[in-house]
Amino acid sequence: MLRRLLVALALLVVPLAALPLSAAPPVLVVYPFAVNGSAPADLGSRISAKIAAEVTALGGVSVQLGADTAKPADYRAAARAAGADLYFSGSILPVGTNFSAIENLVSTHSGTVIWSSMFQFRNVDDVAGQGAQVRAELIHDQATPTPGTAAAGVDLITPGPMSGFAVLNLSGSANDDERTIAHQALIDALQQRGSHVVTATGSAASDPTNNSVALCTTTGVRTLVWGTLDTTRVATGVSAAQTTAHVALQTYDCQAHALNVQPTVVNHIAPVATDAIRGAVQDAVSAFPAPS
């Protein structure tokens, strides 16, 4: 009887080595938001610090603050060196008396953005709750590895964005025919400079500030470009009427996840509307950096 009891107890004993070890919490490196335009210089670090504090308070994640001096191009390597599977970054743009921000969670293994969101705020207190969203997306990603990352964390080769532009929809007060002329002129001007160019249409291309990350992913380019076209036709005395084309082009860097703070604005005047539009677009594109 005693022998049978001892055997039963032995079968219930699980070797210590077979017990699952507690998984280490995922590591997240949080970088200061980039600030643009008239936004206070310290606003980016204050926003990121608040979000990092919220993630830390909710638990289950080891949060590290990235260096203020780190450059976006170095975020991934620095985060990997810190043992992180993901890093968090963003950018802030003044919009009237408020601010608009884009936030991104990026895989250190594949370099792909696994989650991105845009939010509006007036001050740092308005950002309450963003940390909970970031943590929820991070935990979800840990449970389901993103495409381009193996389940065991082994790197998979993922090509980076191409060197080129995706031309999105143009808006403004100009009519449809004039915007079509400007759209084609933009494609032509970029191609003449030696840039790879693709076009994007649809609802996402009509609102690039809210869909920039998705557009970067689907088009595979380095830079998104869009803008506005406004035209006026004025007769001056006895001379023929002149058309003024006002073009403002905006760009978004898909690698740095940064919206340019100041559109490239050009006015061009010509007797023929088409010439004015093409001239304005060509002048605006000539201000872009040379293709890499």
C-alpha positions as CSV (number, residue, x, y, z in Angstrom):
1,M,0.0,0.0,0.0
2,L,2.8,2.4,1.0
3,R,4.7,1.5,-2.2
4,R,1.7,2.3,-4.4
5,L,1.2,5.7,-2.7
6,L,4.9,6.6,-3.2
7,V,4.6,5.7,-6.9
8,A,1.5,7.8,-7.3
9,L,3.2,10.8,-5.7
10,A,6.2,10.4,-7.9
11,L,4.1,10.6,-11.0
12,L,2.6,13.9,-9.8
13,V,5.9,15.5,-9.4
14,V,6.9,17.6,-12.4
15,P,10.7,18.0,-12.8
16,L,11.7,21.6,-12.1
17,A,13.4,21.8,-15.5
18,A,10.1,21.1,-17.2
19,L,8.3,24.0,-15.7
20,P,7.8,26.9,-18.1
21,L,9.9,29.9,-17.3
22,S,8.1,33.2,-17.0
23,A,8.5,35.0,-20.3
24,A,10.4,38.3,-20.0
25,P,8.2,41.3,-20.7
26,P,8.5,42.8,-24.2
27,V,10.8,45.8,-24.4
28,L,9.6,49.0,-26.0
29,V,11.9,52.0,-26.8
30,V,10.0,55.3,-26.9
31,Y,11.6,58.2,-28.9
32,P,10.6,61.8,-28.5
33,F,8.1,63.0,-31.1
34,A,9.6,65.2,-33.8
35,V,8.2,68.7,-33.7
36,N,7.5,70.9,-36.7
37,G,6.7,74.5,-37.4
38,S,5.8,76.7,-34.4
39,A,5.3,73.8,-32.0
40,P,7.3,74.2,-28.7
41,A,10.7,72.5,-28.9
42,D,10.1,70.4,-25.8
43,L,6.6,69.3,-26.8
44,G,7.7,66.2,-28.5
45,S,9.7,64.9,-25.5
46,R,6.8,65.8,-23.1
47,I,4.2,63.9,-25.2
48,S,6.4,60.8,-25.6
49,A,7.3,60.8,-21.8
50,K,3.5,60.9,-20.9
51,I,2.7,58.0,-23.3
52,A,5.7,56.1,-22.0
53,A,4.6,56.6,-18.4
54,E,1.1,55.4,-19.2
55,V,2.5,52.2,-20.8
56,T,4.7,51.6,-17.8
57,A,1.9,52.1,-15.3
58,L,-0.3,49.6,-17.1
59,G,2.4,47.0,-16.6
60,G,3.6,44.0,-18.6
61,V,6.0,46.1,-20.8
62,S,9.6,47.2,-20.1
63,V,9.7,50.8,-21.4
64,Q,13.0,52.6,-22.2
65,L,13.2,56.2,-23.3
66,G,15.3,56.7,-26.5
67,A,17.9,59.4,-26.6
68,D,16.8,62.9,-27.5
69,T,19.8,63.2,-29.8
70,A,18.9,60.0,-31.8
71,K,18.2,60.4,-35.5
72,P,15.2,58.7,-37.1
73,A,17.6,56.7,-39.4
74,D,19.2,55.2,-36.2
75,Y,16.0,54.4,-34.3
76,R,15.8,50.8,-35.4
77,A,19.5,49.9,-34.7
78,A,19.5,51.6,-31.3
79,A,16.2,49.9,-30.3
80,R,17.6,46.5,-31.3
81,A,20.8,47.2,-29.4
82,A,18.5,47.8,-26.3
83,G,16.9,44.4,-26.8
84,A,13.6,45.8,-28.1
85,D,11.3,44.1,-30.6
86,L,9.4,47.4,-31.2
87,Y,10.0,51.1,-31.0
88,F,7.6,54.0,-30.8
89,S,8.0,57.3,-32.5
90,G,5.9,60.1,-33.9
91,S,5.7,63.7,-35.2
92,I,3.7,66.8,-34.3
93,L,2.4,69.5,-36.6
94,P,0.7,72.7,-35.5
95,V,-2.8,73.1,-36.9
96,G,-4.2,76.5,-36.0
97,T,-4.3,76.7,-32.2
98,N,-4.1,72.9,-31.8
99,F,-1.7,70.2,-32.8
100,S,-1.9,67.1,-35.0
101,A,0.3,64.1,-34.3
102,I,1.1,60.8,-36.0
103,E,2.3,57.9,-33.9
104,N,3.9,54.7,-35.1
105,L,4.9,51.3,-33.6
106,V,7.7,49.9,-35.7
107,S,9.2,46.4,-35.7
108,T,13.0,46.4,-35.1
109,H,13.2,43.1,-36.9
110,S,11.5,44.0,-40.2
111,G,11.5,47.8,-40.1
112,T,7.8,47.8,-40.9
113,V,5.2,49.9,-39.2
114,I,2.9,47.5,-37.4
115,W,0.5,50.2,-36.2
116,S,0.0,53.9,-36.8
117,S,-2.6,56.4,-35.7
118,M,-3.3,60.1,-35.9
119,F,-4.7,62.2,-33.1
120,Q,-5.4,65.8,-32.3
121,F,-4.7,67.6,-29.1
122,R,-4.5,71.1,-27.5
123,N,-2.1,70.3,-24.6
124,V,-0.2,67.4,-23.0
125,D,-3.2,66.5,-20.8
126,D,-5.3,65.8,-23.9
127,V,-3.0,62.9,-24.7
128,A,-4.3,60.8,-21.8
129,G,-5.2,57.3,-22.9
130,Q,-2.8,57.1,-25.8
131,G,-0.5,54.9,-23.8
132,A,-3.2,52.3,-23.4
133,Q,-3.7,52.2,-27.2
134,V,0.0,51.8,-27.7
135,R,0.3,49.0,-25.1
136,A,-2.7,47.2,-26.5
137,E,-1.2,47.2,-30.0
138,L,2.2,46.1,-28.7
139,I,0.7,43.2,-26.7
140,H,-1.3,42.1,-29.8
141,D,1.8,42.2,-32.0
142,Q,3.7,40.0,-29.4
143,A,0.9,37.4,-29.6
144,T,0.7,37.5,-33.4
145,P,4.1,38.2,-35.2
146,T,3.9,40.7,-37.9
147,P,4.6,39.8,-41.6
148,G,8.4,40.0,-42.1
149,T,9.2,38.7,-38.6
150,A,9.6,35.1,-37.7
151,A,7.8,33.8,-34.6
152,A,11.1,33.2,-32.9
153,G,12.3,36.7,-33.6
154,V,14.6,35.7,-36.5
155,D,15.1,38.4,-39.1
156,L,13.6,37.9,-42.5
157,I,14.8,39.9,-45.5
158,T,12.4,42.7,-46.2
159,P,13.1,45.2,-48.9
160,G,13.1,48.8,-47.9
161,P,11.1,51.5,-49.6
162,M,12.0,52.3,-53.1
163,S,13.5,55.6,-54.1
164,G,10.7,57.5,-55.6
165,F,7.4,59.3,-55.3
166,A,3.7,58.4,-55.1
167,V,1.6,61.2,-56.6
168,L,-1.7,61.5,-54.8
169,N,-4.8,63.5,-55.5
170,L,-4.7,67.2,-55.8
171,S,-7.3,69.4,-54.3
172,G,-8.0,73.2,-54.3
173,S,-10.4,75.6,-56.0
174,A,-9.3,74.7,-59.6
175,N,-11.7,72.8,-61.7
176,D,-11.3,69.1,-62.5
177,D,-9.7,69.6,-65.8
178,E,-7.1,72.0,-64.3
179,R,-6.3,69.5,-61.5
180,T,-5.9,66.7,-64.0
181,I,-3.4,68.9,-65.9
182,A,-1.5,69.6,-62.7
183,H,-1.5,65.9,-61.7
184,Q,0.1,64.9,-65.0
185,A,2.5,67.8,-64.9
186,L,3.6,66.7,-61.5
187,I,4.3,63.2,-62.7
188,D,6.1,64.5,-65.8
189,A,8.3,66.9,-63.7
190,L,9.3,64.2,-61.3
191,Q,10.1,61.7,-64.0
192,Q,12.2,64.3,-65.9
193,R,14.3,64.6,-62.8
194,G,15.0,60.9,-62.9
195,S,12.6,59.9,-60.1
196,H,10.6,56.7,-60.0
197,V,6.9,57.7,-59.9
198,V,3.7,55.8,-59.2
199,T,0.2,57.2,-58.7
200,A,-2.3,56.5,-56.0
201,T,-6.0,57.1,-56.2
202,G,-9.1,56.5,-54.1
203,S,-10.3,57.6,-50.7
204,A,-7.0,57.0,-49.0
205,A,-5.1,59.2,-51.5
206,S,-7.7,62.0,-50.9
207,D,-6.7,62.1,-47.2
208,P,-3.0,61.3,-47.1
209,T,-2.5,62.8,-43.6
210,N,-4.7,60.1,-42.1
211,N,-3.6,57.3,-44.4
212,S,0.1,58.1,-44.9
213,V,1.4,54.8,-43.5
214,A,-1.0,52.7,-45.4
215,L,-0.1,54.6,-48.6
216,C,3.6,54.1,-48.0
217,T,3.1,50.4,-47.6
218,T,0.9,49.9,-50.7
219,T,3.0,52.1,-53.0
220,G,6.4,51.1,-51.7
221,V,7.9,54.5,-52.3
222,R,10.2,56.8,-50.3
223,T,8.0,59.9,-50.5
224,L,4.3,60.7,-50.9
225,V,3.5,64.0,-52.7
226,W,0.2,65.8,-53.0
227,G,-1.1,69.4,-52.8
228,T,-3.5,72.1,-53.9
229,L,-4.1,74.0,-57.1
230,D,-5.9,77.4,-57.2
231,T,-6.2,79.4,-60.4
232,T,-7.4,82.9,-61.1
233,R,-7.8,84.6,-64.5
234,V,-7.5,88.4,-64.6
235,A,-7.6,90.8,-67.5
236,T,-5.1,93.6,-67.0
237,G,-6.0,96.8,-68.9
238,V,-5.7,96.4,-72.7
239,S,-3.5,93.3,-72.5
240,A,-4.9,89.8,-72.7
241,A,-6.1,88.0,-69.6
242,Q,-3.5,86.3,-67.5
243,T,-3.9,83.1,-65.5
244,T,-2.2,82.8,-62.1
245,A,-1.6,79.2,-60.9
246,H,-1.0,78.9,-57.2
247,V,0.5,75.5,-56.4
248,A,1.3,74.2,-52.8
249,L,2.9,70.8,-52.7
250,Q,3.1,68.7,-49.5
251,T,5.4,65.6,-48.9
252,Y,5.6,62.8,-46.4
253,D,8.8,60.8,-45.9
254,C,7.9,57.1,-45.6
255,Q,11.2,56.1,-44.0
256,A,11.3,58.8,-41.3
257,H,7.5,58.9,-40.9
258,A,7.6,62.6,-41.1
259,L,5.3,65.2,-42.7
260,N,7.1,68.2,-44.1
261,V,6.2,71.2,-42.1
262,Q,6.0,73.8,-44.8
263,P,4.5,73.2,-48.2
264,T,6.4,74.2,-51.3
265,V,4.4,77.2,-52.6
266,V,4.8,78.6,-56.1
267,N,2.8,81.1,-58.2
268,H,3.2,81.1,-62.0
269,I,1.5,83.6,-64.4
270,A,0.9,82.9,-68.1
271,P,-1.7,83.9,-70.8
272,V,-2.6,80.2,-71.3
273,A,-3.9,78.4,-68.2
274,T,-2.2,75.1,-69.0
275,D,1.2,76.9,-69.3
276,A,0.6,78.6,-66.0
277,I,-0.3,75.4,-64.2
278,R,2.6,73.4,-65.7
279,G,5.1,76.2,-65.0
280,A,4.0,76.4,-61.3
281,V,4.3,72.6,-60.9
282,Q,7.7,72.5,-62.5
283,D,9.0,75.3,-60.3
284,A,7.7,73.6,-57.2
285,V,9.3,70.2,-58.1
286,S,12.6,71.9,-58.8
287,A,12.7,72.9,-55.1
288,F,12.6,69.2,-54.1
289,P,15.9,67.4,-53.2
290,A,17.6,65.6,-56.1
291,P,16.5,61.9,-56.3
292,S,18.6,59.5,-54.4
